[in-house]
């Protein structure tokens, strides 16, 4: 998936750089509001129809919700602090942190509502986050991490990094927590990114 | 911007209350995939059309790495505190 996404973006960059006139690009990106609305409708349906999620939430109790909340807070505080080092304003760094590793969605959201430059930065940051998570999860498992193993993956712990977590951790409880946390963080991305960037 | 949150909530309701038949809901995956690829393509176009972004891609990459490290470390530190403080429960 990442490969096809990168190929699509590179083709876009090359065409935008050379062939396609900027007037077309402007009208294309105004069309993209409708596209974005449909995309989020699809994201909502996918998350909403997951009945398993609600069952698991009831089974484990509400304390489980603290996991994605703490991961969200840690991610945003982390990018705000490192963004300060880079001289970035709070709204930009916090919105990028609220991508929680969902690079495609945070990239297109910020391109659409803010700027292509910040969209590119959000995309790359969240790609790197997923890569760092893939490297760190086995290391953390070896060091004996428990629930904290869910932290680096962010929103990706419901899909792309879930198999890795279930392979490295032998407690099924942590695998379930990982799924719940990833799903809650995924739902928070399209809510928090637009809110934070408007601050 | 509100259209984003509105669409998400509408989707959550449709999905959760099964307002549409199963085979229509199955299309949601394709809606997400197709929409994302098209939007990523237009993101690419906008990046390519802006020489300022193309010329600073190296810098953007480095900044992205620093931000990614920050987000991972921040979330791990908070979760470690949570893990240690809820031990024994």
Interface residues (C-beta under 8 A of the other chain):
Chain A: X4 X5 X8 X9 X10 X11 X12 X13 X14 X15 X16 X17 X18 X20 X22 X25 X28 X29 X32 X33 X35 X36 X37 X38 X39 X40 X41 X42 X43 X44 X45 X46 X47 X48 X49 X50 X51 X54 X66 X67 X70 X71 X72 X73 X74 X75 X76 X77 X78 X79 X80 X81 X82 X83 X85 X86 X88 X93 X96 X97 X100 X101 X104 X105 X107 X108 X109 X111 X112 X113 X116 X117 X119 X120 X121 X123 X124 X125 X126 X127 X128 X129 X132 X133 X136 X140 X145 X146 X147 X148 X150 X151 X152 X154 X187 X190 X191 X194 X198
Chain B: X1 X3 X4 X5 X6 X7 X8 X9 X10 X11 X12 X13 X14 X15 X16 X17 X18 X25 X28 X29 X30 X31 X32 X35 X36 X37 X38 X39 X40 X41 X42 X43 X44 X45 X46 X47 X48 X49 X50 X52 X53 X54 X56 X57 X60 X61 X63 X64 X65 X66 X67 X68 X69 X70 X71 X72 X73 X74 X75 X76 X77 X78 X79 X80 X82 X83
